[in-house]
Amino acid sequence: IETNRSALAALIAERDVVSPAMREVSRGYLGISAEVLAGDVCTTLRVPAIQARRSQLDERITDLWVGRLVELHAAVGEKDEAARRTAEMAIWAGVPLAALSFALAMVLAAQMARLLKRPLASLAQTARRVGRGDFGMQVEVSGPTEIVALAEALEHMRTQLAQLEKLKQGFLASVSHELRTPLSKIREALALLSDGAVGPLDERQMRVVAIARTACEREIRMVTTLLDVSRLRAG
């Protein structure tokens, strides 16, 4: 955490590279990391408020990526529009030249669509899936250097979020499993008390044991449900 925090702080110090919105999100992560490093790391990471802030930052950075993809998509549309205007000017200059210019514009538009629109559309789809919590789709696109760099950044973000999700589910499964064993022992002990294994109980004592058994069964059902959810998320 300290190593990554130092690297992020160095990156956002480069004003010409980092956008204001990305700088704000990065400062949010730096703030969380400072709070985590100031105390017990494992305990602080499990604090609900910290987890909620991290989730909000994850959503904001996903929105930034989607917005950036939309901007690039719009830039491609502007280039297409510029090519169309060039073709119209060529028509007024002469029929032969207009025909040649039109054919050239169509070829350029097709190449741009093939090189830019398809990978950008694929990246936008992947970003939307990541925003919905689906981290299983690997980002693989080809095209200009800028598009490949954007895809690599998106893949890095997807990998990090997938690892966080895996850790969260593993922690949930571990806690649920550790809770079910003592709860089962408590249920057996209450059953023995109810059956009179340690001596007869009066009516008032039986009511207390019945209340405890009901509460124990409810907790066991909740823990079992958490385990089932964890198994479903794991496939």
N, C-alpha and C positions, 0 to 999 in steps of 0.2 A: 504494500500500500504506500509506503514512504517513497519507494522508487518511482512508482507510477505518478504519485502526486507531484514529485519534483519535475518529472518530464512534462506533465500537463501544465504546471506553472510556467515552465520555460516556453512552452508553445504559445500560450495566450499572451505572453509578454511581447510577441512579435505582432505589432499593431497592424502591419500591412497584410498579414496572412489571415488572421482570425476575424470573423465578422462579429459585430456587437452582440447579436443574438447568441451565437455560439460561445462568445466570451462569457455572457451572463450564465449560461447553462454550466460552463466549465467552472465558473466560480462557485456555483452551487455544489458541484461535486467536490471541489476543494474544501468548501466549508464542512461538508459531511465527513470527509476524510480527516480533517483537523479534529472534529469532535470524537471520531472513532479512535484516533491515535492518542488523544488526551487521556483516555481511560482504558478499561479492559476491552480489547478489540472485539472478542467473540461476544461478550455481553452486550456491548453497545450496538453491534450489528443486528442483534435480535430485538432491539427496542422498536416497538410498532411505529413510533413517530419517525425514526430514522428510515425504516423500511418504506413508509409512506412517501417520505421526501425523495428517496431513491426512485420509487416507482414514478413519481411525478416528473423527475428529471429524465428518466428513460423515455417517458411519453413525449416530453418536449423535444428531446434530441431526435426522436423518430419523426416528429412533425417537421423539424428543421430539414431533415434529409428529404422528406417528401416534398417540402416547399422548394428545395433546391432542384429537385428533379423536374418539378413543374416549370421552374424558370428556364431550365435548359430546354425543355420541350417547347416552350414559347419562343425561345431563341431560334430553334430549328424552323418554327413556323414563320418567323420574320425573314429568315433566309429564303424560304420558299416564296414568300411574297416578293422579295427583292428580285428573285429570278423571274417571276412572272412579269414584273414591270420592265425588266430588261427585254424580255421577249416582245412586249407590246411596242417598245421603242424601235426594235429592229424591224417590225412589220411596216412601220411608216417609212423606214429608210429604203425599202425595196422588197419585192416579193422573194427573189432568190435569197437575199440576205436574211429576210424574216424567217424563211423556211429553215435555213441553216441555224439561225439563232434559236428558233423554237425547238428544233431537234436537240441542240446542245443543252438548252435549259431542261428539257425532259430527262436527258441522260444525267445531268447533274442532280436534278431533283430525286431521281430514282436512286442514285448513289448515296445521296444524303439520307434518304429514307432507310436505305439498307444499312448504312454505317451508324446512324444515330438514332432514328426513331425506334427501331426494334429493340436495341439494347436498353434505351431509356425507358421504354414501356415495360420491359422485363424488370428493370431495377425498381420502377414505381410499384409494380405488382408485388415484388418481394418486400419492399418497404411497408406496404399496406399489411401484408401478412405478418411481418415482424411486429407492427403496431398492434395487431390483434392477439399477439402472444404465440404465434406459430413460428418456432425457431428451427424447424426441420428442413427447410428448403435452402440448399446451398446456393450462394450467389456466384454464377459463372456466366460472364458475358465477354464478347470480343468486340473490338472496334478501336477508335482513336485512343491515344494515350490517356487523355483526360477521362474518358468513359471507363477505361480499365482501372484507373486510380480511384474513381468514385466507387466502382464495384468492389474493389479491395477494401476500401474504408467501410462500406456497408457490410461486407462479409465479416470484417473484424468486429463490428458492432453486434452482428447477429451471433457470432461465436461467444462473445462475452455474455450476452443476455441469455444464451442457451446454457452456459455454465452456471450462471446465477440461478436459473430456473431449476437445473438439476440439483444444485446444492439445497435449494429450498425444499424440493420434493423429498430429497434424501433425509433432510432434517425432520420433516413432517412424519415420514415413515418411521424413523428411528424413535422419535418421541412417542408416537402412537404405540409402537411395539413395547417400549419400556413401560408404558402406563398400563397396558392390558394385563401383563403378568401379575403385578401386585393387586390390581382390581379383581382378577380371577381368584386370588388367594383370599381376599376379603369376602368375596361372594361365598366361597366354600365355608369360611369361618362363620358367616352369618347363617348359612344353611344348617351347620352343625348346632348352632345355638337354637335355631328354630325347631330342630328335630329333638331337642332335649339331650344332646350328647354330653353336655356338661351339667346336667341337672334340669329339673322341670322349671319352667318360667311361668310367672303369673300372667294374667291378661294384659296388664299394663306393660310389662316387659316384652310380651309378644308383639304388641303394637309398635313399640320402639324398634324392635328387630325388623318388623315388616317395613317400616318407613326406611330403615337403613338399606334393606335389600332392594327396595324399589329404586332408591337413589343410586345404588351401586349398579344395578342393571341398566339404568339410563346412561350412566357414564361409560359402561362397557359397550353399549350400542353406539355411542358417539365415537369412541375410540376405534371401534370396528369400521364404522363408516369412513373415518379419516384414512384408515389403512386401505380400504377399498378404493377410495378416490386416488390415493397415491399409486396403487397398482394400475388403475385405469390410465392415469397420466403417463405411467411408464410403459404403456402398451400391453 
